[in-house]
Amino acid sequence: MYIYKTKFEGHSEELIKYEMTSIFKQDVNDEFIITDYEVNPNRSYYLNYRIDIMASGDTVDEMLPTIKGLGLDYNGFKIEFINVKSDVMAYNTRINYCRAIADLIEGYGQMKEPSITFVVTLIGDTWYFGKLIRNDRDFEKLQAKLHTYSHSMSCELSRTVVNIACGQSKPKLIDPCCGIGTVIAEAIDMGYEIEGTELNWLVFDKARSNLEKLGMPIVIKRQDMHEIETKYDVSILDIPYGLMSKTTAELQTGLISKCFDISDKLVLVSNEDASSLIANTKWSLRDKITIPKANYKFTRYVYILDK
Protein backbone atom coordinates (compact mmCIF):
# COMPACT_ATOMS: atom_id res chain seq x y z
CA MET A 1 0.00 0.00 0.00
CA TYR A 2 0.97 3.62 -0.47
CA ILE A 3 0.35 6.96 1.21
CA TYR A 4 0.29 10.10 -0.93
CA LYS A 5 0.40 13.67 0.31
CA THR A 6 -1.34 16.17 -1.91
CA LYS A 7 -1.89 19.87 -1.44
CA PHE A 8 -5.10 21.77 -2.04
CA GLU A 9 -4.70 25.35 -3.22
CA GLY A 10 -7.72 27.48 -2.39
CA HIS A 11 -8.68 28.69 -5.85
CA SER A 12 -7.99 25.30 -7.46
CA GLU A 13 -9.18 22.95 -4.71
CA GLU A 14 -12.12 21.60 -6.71
CA LEU A 15 -9.90 20.93 -9.73
CA ILE A 16 -7.13 19.27 -7.69
CA LYS A 17 -9.58 16.99 -5.89
CA TYR A 18 -11.03 15.97 -9.24
CA GLU A 19 -7.53 15.29 -10.58
CA MET A 20 -6.69 13.10 -7.58
CA THR A 21 -10.00 11.26 -7.86
CA SER A 22 -9.23 10.62 -11.54
CA ILE A 23 -5.74 9.28 -10.75
CA PHE A 24 -6.63 7.11 -7.76
CA LYS A 25 -10.21 6.11 -8.67
CA GLN A 26 -11.49 6.92 -5.19
CA ASP A 27 -13.10 9.92 -3.54
CA VAL A 28 -10.39 12.30 -2.34
CA ASN A 29 -11.38 14.80 0.33
CA ASP A 30 -8.29 14.65 2.52
CA GLU A 31 -4.73 15.71 1.76
CA PHE A 32 -3.52 12.19 2.61
CA ILE A 33 -4.52 9.37 0.26
CA ILE A 34 -4.05 5.69 1.17
CA THR A 35 -4.31 3.35 -1.80
CA ASP A 36 -2.94 0.22 -3.49
CA TYR A 37 -2.27 2.21 -6.67
CA GLU A 38 1.36 3.11 -7.35
CA VAL A 39 2.12 6.29 -9.26
CA ASN A 40 5.21 8.49 -9.55
CA PRO A 41 4.57 11.62 -7.45
CA ASN A 42 5.86 13.85 -10.26
CA ARG A 43 2.82 12.89 -12.29
CA SER A 44 1.10 15.91 -10.72
CA TYR A 45 2.13 19.37 -9.59
CA TYR A 46 -0.02 18.75 -6.53
CA LEU A 47 1.46 15.50 -5.21
CA ASN A 48 4.17 16.23 -2.65
CA TYR A 49 5.41 12.71 -1.98
CA ARG A 50 4.60 9.01 -1.75
CA ILE A 51 5.28 6.68 1.19
CA ASP A 52 5.76 3.02 0.30
CA ILE A 53 4.27 1.38 3.39
CA MET A 54 6.51 -1.32 4.89
CA ALA A 55 4.90 -1.73 8.32
CA SER A 56 1.83 -0.54 10.23
CA GLY A 57 0.35 -0.97 13.68
CA ASP A 58 -1.64 0.55 16.50
CA THR A 59 1.59 1.74 18.13
CA VAL A 60 5.21 2.24 17.11
CA ASP A 61 6.24 -0.61 19.43
CA GLU A 62 3.84 -2.92 17.59
CA MET A 63 5.62 -2.14 14.30
CA LEU A 64 9.14 -2.80 15.56
CA PRO A 65 9.17 -6.62 15.12
CA THR A 66 7.92 -6.25 11.54
CA ILE A 67 10.57 -3.62 10.76
CA LYS A 68 13.29 -5.81 12.28
CA GLY A 69 12.12 -8.72 10.15
CA LEU A 70 12.61 -6.65 6.98
CA GLY A 71 16.40 -6.93 7.39
CA LEU A 72 16.99 -3.36 6.20
CA ASP A 73 20.63 -2.56 5.46
CA TYR A 74 21.46 0.90 4.09
CA ASN A 75 24.40 3.24 4.38
CA GLY A 76 23.41 6.90 4.54
CA PHE A 77 19.79 6.37 5.58
CA LYS A 78 17.61 8.93 7.32
CA ILE A 79 14.40 8.56 9.34
CA GLU A 80 11.87 11.40 9.41
CA PHE A 81 8.79 11.83 11.54
CA ILE A 82 5.96 13.39 9.54
CA ASN A 83 3.28 15.13 11.57
CA VAL A 84 0.06 14.64 9.62
CA LYS A 85 -2.46 16.50 11.73
CA SER A 86 -2.26 19.82 13.55
CA ASP A 87 -1.69 18.18 16.95
CA VAL A 88 2.02 18.60 17.66
CA MET A 89 3.76 15.60 19.19
CA ALA A 90 6.51 16.30 21.70
CA TYR A 91 9.95 16.58 20.12
CA ASN A 92 11.56 14.02 22.44
CA THR A 93 8.78 11.53 21.69
CA ARG A 94 9.32 11.88 17.95
CA ILE A 95 13.08 11.49 18.32
CA ASN A 96 12.70 8.40 20.48
CA TYR A 97 10.44 6.77 17.88
CA CYS A 98 12.96 7.48 15.12
CA ARG A 99 15.85 6.16 17.21
CA ALA A 100 14.01 2.95 18.06
CA ILE A 101 13.49 2.27 14.35
CA ALA A 102 17.01 3.36 13.37
CA ASP A 103 18.46 0.79 15.79
CA LEU A 104 16.82 -1.93 13.66
CA ILE A 105 18.50 -0.83 10.40
CA GLU A 106 22.01 -1.98 9.54
CA GLY A 107 24.38 0.65 8.18
CA TYR A 108 24.97 4.25 9.18
CA GLY A 109 22.67 7.26 9.18
CA GLN A 110 23.08 10.47 7.20
CA MET A 111 20.92 13.50 7.99
CA LYS A 112 22.00 16.07 5.37
CA GLU A 113 22.20 14.13 2.10
CA PRO A 114 20.68 10.72 2.75
CA SER A 115 20.81 7.94 0.18
CA ILE A 116 17.34 6.83 1.27
CA THR A 117 14.74 8.34 3.58
CA PHE A 118 12.31 6.40 5.74
CA VAL A 119 9.22 7.89 7.34
CA VAL A 120 7.23 7.16 10.49
CA THR A 121 3.83 8.82 10.81
CA LEU A 122 0.44 8.54 12.48
CA ILE A 123 -2.71 8.77 10.33
CA GLY A 124 -5.94 8.42 12.22
CA ASP A 125 -5.34 5.67 14.78
CA THR A 126 -2.72 3.80 12.75
CA TRP A 127 1.05 4.18 12.70
CA TYR A 128 2.91 3.67 9.44
CA PHE A 129 6.55 3.14 8.51
CA GLY A 130 7.85 3.25 4.97
CA LYS A 131 10.13 4.59 2.27
CA LEU A 132 9.73 8.22 1.21
CA ILE A 133 9.59 9.07 -2.51
CA ARG A 134 9.50 12.82 -3.04
CA ASN A 135 8.12 14.69 -6.03
CA ASP A 136 11.39 15.75 -7.68
CA ARG A 137 9.48 18.34 -9.76
CA ASP A 138 11.55 17.45 -12.79
CA PHE A 139 8.60 18.62 -14.90
CA GLU A 140 9.48 22.23 -14.13
CA LYS A 141 12.00 21.99 -16.97
CA LEU A 142 9.02 22.23 -19.31
CA GLN A 143 8.50 25.83 -18.23
CA ALA A 144 11.70 26.76 -20.05
CA LYS A 145 9.98 26.74 -23.46
CA LEU A 146 11.00 29.38 -25.99
CA HIS A 147 7.53 30.72 -26.62
CA THR A 148 4.41 31.31 -24.56
CA TYR A 149 1.37 33.56 -24.51
CA SER A 150 -0.20 35.28 -21.53
CA HIS A 151 -3.53 33.59 -22.26
CA SER A 152 -2.09 30.10 -22.75
CA MET A 153 -2.93 27.29 -20.36
CA SER A 154 -0.27 27.03 -17.66
CA CYS A 155 1.94 23.97 -17.33
CA GLU A 156 0.17 23.16 -14.04
CA LEU A 157 -3.30 23.27 -15.57
CA SER A 158 -2.17 21.38 -18.68
CA ARG A 159 -0.69 18.54 -16.61
CA THR A 160 -3.81 18.41 -14.45
CA VAL A 161 -6.07 18.23 -17.50
CA VAL A 162 -3.99 15.37 -18.94
CA ASN A 163 -4.36 13.49 -15.64
CA ILE A 164 -8.12 13.99 -15.75
CA ALA A 165 -8.19 12.79 -19.36
CA CYS A 166 -6.16 9.64 -18.63
CA GLY A 167 -6.95 8.50 -15.09
CA GLN A 168 -5.44 5.02 -14.71
CA SER A 169 -5.61 4.19 -18.42
CA LYS A 170 -3.23 4.81 -21.32
CA PRO A 171 -5.50 6.40 -23.92
CA LYS A 172 -4.51 7.75 -27.32
CA LEU A 173 -4.86 11.53 -27.00
CA ILE A 174 -5.46 14.37 -29.46
CA ASP A 175 -5.16 18.10 -28.83
CA PRO A 176 -6.84 19.43 -31.98
CA CYS A 177 -6.19 23.12 -31.23
CA CYS A 178 -2.83 22.65 -29.57
CA GLY A 179 -1.65 26.27 -29.58
CA ILE A 180 1.97 26.51 -28.49
CA GLY A 181 1.94 22.86 -27.38
CA THR A 182 1.81 23.02 -23.60
CA VAL A 183 -0.63 20.11 -23.26
CA ILE A 184 1.38 18.16 -25.86
CA ALA A 185 4.63 18.65 -23.92
CA GLU A 186 3.09 17.70 -20.57
CA ALA A 187 1.50 14.55 -21.99
CA ILE A 188 4.73 13.43 -23.67
CA ASP A 189 6.67 14.06 -20.46
CA MET A 190 4.20 11.81 -18.64
CA GLY A 191 4.65 9.03 -21.19
CA TYR A 192 1.32 9.29 -23.00
CA GLU A 193 0.68 8.91 -26.72
CA ILE A 194 -0.60 12.23 -28.05
CA GLU A 195 -0.90 14.12 -31.33
CA GLY A 196 -1.88 17.68 -32.05
CA THR A 197 -3.02 19.99 -34.80
CA GLU A 198 -2.85 23.78 -35.09
CA LEU A 199 -4.19 25.85 -37.97
CA ASN A 200 -2.47 29.18 -37.28
CA TRP A 201 0.93 29.06 -38.98
CA LEU A 202 2.65 31.43 -36.53
CA VAL A 203 1.39 29.54 -33.47
CA PHE A 204 2.21 26.18 -35.05
CA ASP A 205 5.78 27.29 -35.74
CA LYS A 206 6.23 28.34 -32.11
CA ALA A 207 4.76 25.05 -30.86
CA ARG A 208 7.19 23.13 -33.04
CA SER A 209 10.08 25.22 -31.69
CA ASN A 210 8.97 24.48 -28.13
CA LEU A 211 8.98 20.72 -28.69
CA GLU A 212 12.35 20.90 -30.45
CA LYS A 213 13.88 22.81 -27.54
CA LEU A 214 12.58 20.22 -25.10
CA GLY A 215 13.99 17.39 -27.22
CA MET A 216 10.52 15.98 -27.83
CA PRO A 217 9.13 14.41 -31.00
CA ILE A 218 7.23 16.74 -33.32
CA VAL A 219 3.81 15.15 -33.03
CA ILE A 220 1.85 18.16 -34.28
CA LYS A 221 0.60 19.03 -37.74
CA ARG A 222 -0.43 22.32 -39.26
CA GLN A 223 -3.98 21.32 -40.04
CA ASP A 224 -7.60 22.37 -39.65
CA MET A 225 -9.03 20.05 -37.01
CA HIS A 226 -12.10 19.52 -39.21
CA GLU A 227 -9.81 17.60 -41.55
CA ILE A 228 -8.80 15.06 -38.88
CA GLU A 229 -9.85 11.54 -39.84
CA THR A 230 -7.93 9.47 -37.25
CA LYS A 231 -9.86 8.13 -34.24
CA TYR A 232 -8.65 8.81 -30.69
CA ASP A 233 -9.70 7.76 -27.21
CA VAL A 234 -9.75 11.26 -25.71
CA SER A 235 -9.70 14.80 -27.10
CA ILE A 236 -8.36 17.68 -25.01
CA LEU A 237 -9.68 20.97 -26.37
CA ASP A 238 -8.78 24.40 -25.04
CA ILE A 239 -11.42 26.07 -27.13
CA PRO A 240 -10.25 29.12 -29.15
CA TYR A 241 -11.96 32.28 -27.99
CA GLY A 242 -10.88 34.86 -30.52
CA LEU A 243 -7.57 36.29 -29.34
CA MET A 244 -5.50 34.81 -32.18
CA SER A 245 -8.32 34.56 -34.73
CA LYS A 246 -11.96 35.46 -35.05
CA THR A 247 -14.46 33.04 -33.59
CA THR A 248 -18.18 32.74 -32.96
CA ALA A 249 -20.41 30.49 -30.88
CA GLU A 250 -21.26 28.63 -34.08
CA LEU A 251 -17.59 27.98 -34.85
CA GLN A 252 -16.90 26.90 -31.27
CA THR A 253 -19.85 24.50 -31.33
CA GLY A 254 -18.46 23.06 -34.55
CA LEU A 255 -15.11 22.35 -32.89
CA ILE A 256 -16.77 20.59 -29.94
CA SER A 257 -18.90 18.56 -32.34
CA LYS A 258 -15.85 17.56 -34.38
CA CYS A 259 -14.29 16.11 -31.22
CA PHE A 260 -17.37 13.88 -30.95
CA ASP A 261 -16.58 12.47 -34.39
CA ILE A 262 -12.94 11.66 -33.61
CA SER A 263 -12.94 10.60 -29.93
CA ASP A 264 -14.96 8.83 -27.23
CA LYS A 265 -14.29 11.38 -24.51
CA LEU A 266 -13.60 15.11 -24.41
CA VAL A 267 -11.96 17.25 -21.75
CA LEU A 268 -12.97 20.77 -22.71
CA VAL A 269 -11.32 23.89 -21.30
CA SER A 270 -12.90 27.29 -21.76
CA ASN A 271 -12.55 30.79 -20.33
CA GLU A 272 -16.32 31.24 -20.62
CA ASP A 273 -19.24 29.10 -19.52
CA ALA A 274 -19.63 26.73 -22.46
CA SER A 275 -22.75 24.95 -21.20
CA SER A 276 -24.93 26.36 -23.97
CA LEU A 277 -22.40 25.28 -26.61
CA ILE A 278 -22.25 21.75 -25.23
CA ALA A 279 -26.06 21.56 -25.18
CA ASN A 280 -26.04 22.00 -28.96
CA THR A 281 -23.83 18.92 -29.48
CA LYS A 282 -24.24 15.17 -29.01
CA TRP A 283 -21.95 15.08 -25.97
CA SER A 284 -23.21 14.10 -22.51
CA LEU A 285 -21.89 16.23 -19.66
CA ARG A 286 -20.33 14.15 -16.89
CA ASP A 287 -18.77 16.89 -14.76
CA LYS A 288 -18.03 20.60 -14.75
CA ILE A 289 -15.24 22.24 -12.74
CA THR A 290 -14.88 25.97 -12.22
CA ILE A 291 -11.45 27.47 -11.54
CA PRO A 292 -11.89 30.98 -10.07
CA LYS A 293 -9.52 33.82 -10.80
CA ALA A 294 -6.30 33.68 -8.79
CA ASN A 295 -3.00 32.63 -10.35
CA TYR A 296 -4.91 32.45 -13.64
CA LYS A 297 -5.78 35.79 -15.19
CA PHE A 298 -9.38 34.79 -15.76
CA THR A 299 -11.86 32.16 -14.68
CA ARG A 300 -11.58 28.87 -16.54
CA TYR A 301 -14.06 26.06 -16.86
CA VAL A 302 -13.19 22.40 -17.34
CA TYR A 303 -15.85 20.04 -18.72
CA ILE A 304 -15.62 16.25 -18.86
CA LEU A 305 -17.84 14.96 -21.68
CA ASP A 306 -18.77 11.42 -22.69
CA LYS A 307 -20.66 9.89 -25.58
NULORO-54334 format. One record per residue (C-alpha): residue in one letter; x, y, z. Coordinates in Angstrom, 2 decimals. Example, Ala and Ser with C-alpha at 12.3 -4.5 7.8 and 13.67 -1.06 7.14 Angstrom:
SITE  aa     east    north       up
SITE   a    12.30    -4.50     7.80
SITE   s    13.67    -1.06     7.14
% end
This chain:
SITE  aa     east    north       up
SITE   m     0.00     0.00     0.00
SITE   y     0.97     3.62    -0.47
SITE   i     0.35     6.96     1.21
SITE   y     0.29    10.10    -0.93
SITE   k     0.40    13.67     0.31
SITE   t    -1.34    16.17    -1.91
SITE   k    -1.89    19.87    -1.44
SITE   f    -5.10    21.77    -2.04
SITE   e    -4.70    25.35    -3.22
SITE   g    -7.72    27.48    -2.39
SITE   h    -8.68    28.69    -5.85
SITE   s    -7.99    25.30    -7.46
SITE   e    -9.18    22.95    -4.71
SITE   e   -12.12    21.60    -6.71
SITE   l    -9.90    20.93    -9.73
SITE   i    -7.13    19.27    -7.69
SITE   k    -9.58    16.99    -5.89
SITE   y   -11.03    15.97    -9.24
SITE   e    -7.53    15.29   -10.58
SITE   m    -6.69    13.10    -7.58
SITE   t   -10.00    11.26    -7.86
SITE   s    -9.23    10.62   -11.54
SITE   i    -5.74     9.28   -10.75
SITE   f    -6.63     7.11    -7.76
SITE   k   -10.21     6.11    -8.67
SITE   q   -11.49     6.92    -5.19
SITE   d   -13.10     9.92    -3.54
SITE   v   -10.39    12.30    -2.34
SITE   n   -11.38    14.80     0.33
SITE   d    -8.29    14.65     2.52
SITE   e    -4.73    15.71     1.76
SITE   f    -3.52    12.19     2.61
SITE   i    -4.52     9.37     0.26
SITE   i    -4.05     5.69     1.17
SITE   t    -4.31     3.35    -1.80
SITE   d    -2.94     0.22    -3.49
SITE   y    -2.27     2.21    -6.67
SITE   e     1.36     3.11    -7.35
SITE   v     2.12     6.29    -9.26
SITE   n     5.21     8.49    -9.55
SITE   p     4.57    11.62    -7.45
SITE   n     5.86    13.85   -10.26
SITE   r     2.82    12.89   -12.29
SITE   s     1.10    15.91   -10.72
SITE   y     2.13    19.37    -9.59
SITE   y    -0.02    18.75    -6.53
SITE   l     1.46    15.50    -5.21
SITE   n     4.17    16.23    -2.65
SITE   y     5.41    12.71    -1.98
SITE   r     4.60     9.01    -1.75
SITE   i     5.28     6.68     1.19
SITE   d     5.76     3.02     0.30
SITE   i     4.27     1.38     3.39
SITE   m     6.51    -1.32     4.89
SITE   a     4.90    -1.73     8.32
SITE   s     1.83    -0.54    10.23
SITE   g     0.35    -0.97    13.68
SITE   d    -1.64     0.55    16.50
SITE   t     1.59     1.74    18.13
SITE   v     5.21     2.24    17.11
SITE   d     6.24    -0.61    19.43
SITE   e     3.84    -2.92    17.59
SITE   m     5.62    -2.14    14.30
SITE   l     9.14    -2.80    15.56
SITE   p     9.17    -6.62    15.12
SITE   t     7.92    -6.25    11.54
SITE   i    10.57    -3.62    10.76
SITE   k    13.29    -5.81    12.28
SITE   g    12.12    -8.72    10.15
SITE   l    12.61    -6.65     6.98
SITE   g    16.40    -6.93     7.39
SITE   l    16.99    -3.36     6.20
SITE   d    20.63    -2.56     5.46
SITE   y    21.46     0.90     4.09
SITE   n    24.40     3.24     4.38
SITE   g    23.41     6.90     4.54
SITE   f    19.79     6.37     5.58
SITE   k    17.61     8.93     7.32
SITE   i    14.40     8.56     9.34
SITE   e    11.87    11.40     9.41
SITE   f     8.79    11.83    11.54
SITE   i     5.96    13.39     9.54
SITE   n     3.28    15.13    11.57
SITE   v     0.06    14.64     9.62
SITE   k    -2.46    16.50    11.73
SITE   s    -2.26    19.82    13.55
SITE   d    -1.69    18.18    16.95
SITE   v     2.02    18.60    17.66
SITE   m     3.76    15.60    19.19
SITE   a     6.51    16.30    21.70
SITE   y     9.95    16.58    20.12
SITE   n    11.56    14.02    22.44
SITE   t     8.78    11.53    21.69
SITE   r     9.32    11.88    17.95
SITE   i    13.08    11.49    18.32
SITE   n    12.70     8.40    20.48
SITE   y    10.44     6.77    17.88
SITE   c    12.96     7.48    15.12
SITE   r    15.85     6.16    17.21
SITE   a    14.01     2.95    18.06
SITE   i    13.49     2.27    14.35
SITE   a    17.01     3.36    13.37
SITE   d    18.46     0.79    15.79
SITE   l    16.82    -1.93    13.66
SITE   i    18.50    -0.83    10.40
SITE   e    22.01    -1.98     9.54
SITE   g    24.38     0.65     8.18
SITE   y    24.97     4.25     9.18
SITE   g    22.67     7.26     9.18
SITE   q    23.08    10.47     7.20
SITE   m    20.92    13.50     7.99
SITE   k    22.00    16.07     5.37
SITE   e    22.20    14.13     2.10
SITE   p    20.68    10.72     2.75
SITE   s    20.81     7.94     0.18
SITE   i    17.34     6.83     1.27
SITE   t    14.74     8.34     3.58
SITE   f    12.31     6.40     5.74
SITE   v     9.22     7.89     7.34
SITE   v     7.23     7.16    10.49
SITE   t     3.83     8.82    10.81
SITE   l     0.44     8.54    12.48
SITE   i    -2.71     8.77    10.33
SITE   g    -5.94     8.42    12.22
SITE   d    -5.34     5.67    14.78
SITE   t    -2.72     3.80    12.75
SITE   w     1.05     4.18    12.70
SITE   y     2.91     3.67     9.44
SITE   f     6.55     3.14     8.51
SITE   g     7.85     3.25     4.97
SITE   k    10.13     4.59     2.27
SITE   l     9.73     8.22     1.21
SITE   i     9.59     9.07    -2.51
SITE   r     9.50    12.82    -3.04
SITE   n     8.12    14.69    -6.03
SITE   d    11.39    15.75    -7.68
SITE   r     9.48    18.34    -9.76
SITE   d    11.55    17.45   -12.79
SITE   f     8.60    18.62   -14.90
SITE   e     9.48    22.23   -14.13
SITE   k    12.00    21.99   -16.97
SITE   l     9.02    22.23   -19.31
SITE   q     8.50    25.83   -18.23
SITE   a    11.70    26.76   -20.05
SITE   k     9.98    26.74   -23.46
SITE   l    11.00    29.38   -25.99
SITE   h     7.53    30.72   -26.62
SITE   t     4.41    31.31   -24.56
SITE   y     1.37    33.56   -24.51
SITE   s    -0.20    35.28   -21.53
SITE   h    -3.53    33.59   -22.26
SITE   s    -2.09    30.10   -22.75
SITE   m    -2.93    27.29   -20.36
SITE   s    -0.27    27.03   -17.66
SITE   c     1.94    23.97   -17.33
SITE   e     0.17    23.16   -14.04
SITE   l    -3.30    23.27   -15.57
SITE   s    -2.17    21.38   -18.68
SITE   r    -0.69    18.54   -16.61
SITE   t    -3.81    18.41   -14.45
SITE   v    -6.07    18.23   -17.50
SITE   v    -3.99    15.37   -18.94
SITE   n    -4.36    13.49   -15.64
SITE   i    -8.12    13.99   -15.75
SITE   a    -8.19    12.79   -19.36
SITE   c    -6.16     9.64   -18.63
SITE   g    -6.95     8.50   -15.09
SITE   q    -5.44     5.02   -14.71
SITE   s    -5.61     4.19   -18.42
SITE   k    -3.23     4.81   -21.32
SITE   p    -5.50     6.40   -23.92
SITE   k    -4.51     7.75   -27.32
SITE   l    -4.86    11.53   -27.00
SITE   i    -5.46    14.37   -29.46
SITE   d    -5.16    18.10   -28.83
SITE   p    -6.84    19.43   -31.98
SITE   c    -6.19    23.12   -31.23
SITE   c    -2.83    22.65   -29.57
SITE   g    -1.65    26.27   -29.58
SITE   i     1.97    26.51   -28.49
SITE   g     1.94    22.86   -27.38
SITE   t     1.81    23.02   -23.60
SITE   v    -0.63    20.11   -23.26
SITE   i     1.38    18.16   -25.86
SITE   a     4.63    18.65   -23.92
SITE   e     3.09    17.70   -20.57
SITE   a     1.50    14.55   -21.99
SITE   i     4.73    13.43   -23.67
SITE   d     6.67    14.06   -20.46
SITE   m     4.20    11.81   -18.64
SITE   g     4.65     9.03   -21.19
SITE   y     1.32     9.29   -23.00
SITE   e     0.68     8.91   -26.72
SITE   i    -0.60    12.23   -28.05
SITE   e    -0.90    14.12   -31.33
SITE   g    -1.88    17.68   -32.05
SITE   t    -3.02    19.99   -34.80
SITE   e    -2.85    23.78   -35.09
SITE   l    -4.19    25.85   -37.97
SITE   n    -2.47    29.18   -37.28
SITE   w     0.93    29.06   -38.98
SITE   l     2.65    31.43   -36.53
SITE   v     1.39    29.54   -33.47
SITE   f     2.21    26.18   -35.05
SITE   d     5.78    27.29   -35.74
SITE   k     6.23    28.34   -32.11
SITE   a     4.76    25.05   -30.86
SITE   r     7.19    23.13   -33.04
SITE   s    10.08    25.22   -31.69
SITE   n     8.97    24.48   -28.13
SITE   l     8.98    20.72   -28.69
SITE   e    12.35    20.90   -30.45
SITE   k    13.88    22.81   -27.54
SITE   l    12.58    20.22   -25.10
SITE   g    13.99    17.39   -27.22
SITE   m    10.52    15.98   -27.83
SITE   p     9.13    14.41   -31.00
SITE   i     7.23    16.74   -33.32
SITE   v     3.81    15.15   -33.03
SITE   i     1.85    18.16   -34.28
SITE   k     0.60    19.03   -37.74
SITE   r    -0.43    22.32   -39.26
SITE   q    -3.98    21.32   -40.04
SITE   d    -7.60    22.37   -39.65
SITE   m    -9.03    20.05   -37.01
SITE   h   -12.10    19.52   -39.21
SITE   e    -9.81    17.60   -41.55
SITE   i    -8.80    15.06   -38.88
SITE   e    -9.85    11.54   -39.84
SITE   t    -7.93     9.47   -37.25
SITE   k    -9.86     8.13   -34.24
SITE   y    -8.65     8.81   -30.69
SITE   d    -9.70     7.76   -27.21
SITE   v    -9.75    11.26   -25.71
SITE   s    -9.70    14.80   -27.10
SITE   i    -8.36    17.68   -25.01
SITE   l    -9.68    20.97   -26.37
SITE   d    -8.78    24.40   -25.04
SITE   i   -11.42    26.07   -27.13
SITE   p   -10.25    29.12   -29.15
SITE   y   -11.96    32.28   -27.99
SITE   g   -10.88    34.86   -30.52
SITE   l    -7.57    36.29   -29.34
SITE   m    -5.50    34.81   -32.18
SITE   s    -8.32    34.56   -34.73
SITE   k   -11.96    35.46   -35.05
SITE   t   -14.46    33.04   -33.59
SITE   t   -18.18    32.74   -32.96
SITE   a   -20.41    30.49   -30.88
SITE   e   -21.26    28.63   -34.08
SITE   l   -17.59    27.98   -34.85
SITE   q   -16.90    26.90   -31.27
SITE   t   -19.85    24.50   -31.33
SITE   g   -18.46    23.06   -34.55
SITE   l   -15.11    22.35   -32.89
SITE   i   -16.77    20.59   -29.94
SITE   s   -18.90    18.56   -32.34
SITE   k   -15.85    17.56   -34.38
SITE   c   -14.29    16.11   -31.22
SITE   f   -17.37    13.88   -30.95
SITE   d   -16.58    12.47   -34.39
SITE   i   -12.94    11.66   -33.61
SITE   s   -12.94    10.60   -29.93
SITE   d   -14.96     8.83   -27.23
SITE   k   -14.29    11.38   -24.51
SITE   l   -13.60    15.11   -24.41
SITE   v   -11.96    17.25   -21.75
SITE   l   -12.97    20.77   -22.71
SITE   v   -11.32    23.89   -21.30
SITE   s   -12.90    27.29   -21.76
SITE   n   -12.55    30.79   -20.33
SITE   e   -16.32    31.24   -20.62
SITE   d   -19.24    29.10   -19.52
SITE   a   -19.63    26.73   -22.46
SITE   s   -22.75    24.95   -21.20
SITE   s   -24.93    26.36   -23.97
SITE   l   -22.40    25.28   -26.61
SITE   i   -22.25    21.75   -25.23
SITE   a   -26.06    21.56   -25.18
SITE   n   -26.04    22.00   -28.96
SITE   t   -23.83    18.92   -29.48
SITE   k   -24.24    15.17   -29.01
SITE   w   -21.95    15.08   -25.97
SITE   s   -23.21    14.10   -22.51
SITE   l   -21.89    16.23   -19.66
SITE   r   -20.33    14.15   -16.89
SITE   d   -18.77    16.89   -14.76
SITE   k   -18.03    20.60   -14.75
SITE   i   -15.24    22.24   -12.74
SITE   t   -14.88    25.97   -12.22
SITE   i   -11.45    27.47   -11.54
SITE   p   -11.89    30.98   -10.07
SITE   k    -9.52    33.82   -10.80
SITE   a    -6.30    33.68    -8.79
SITE   n    -3.00    32.63   -10.35
SITE   y    -4.91    32.45   -13.64
SITE   k    -5.78    35.79   -15.19
SITE   f    -9.38    34.79   -15.76
SITE   t   -11.86    32.16   -14.68
SITE   r   -11.58    28.87   -16.54
SITE   y   -14.06    26.06   -16.86
SITE   v   -13.19    22.40   -17.34
SITE   y   -15.85    20.04   -18.72
SITE   i   -15.62    16.25   -18.86
SITE   l   -17.84    14.96   -21.68
SITE   d   -18.77    11.42   -22.69
SITE   k   -20.66     9.89   -25.58
% end
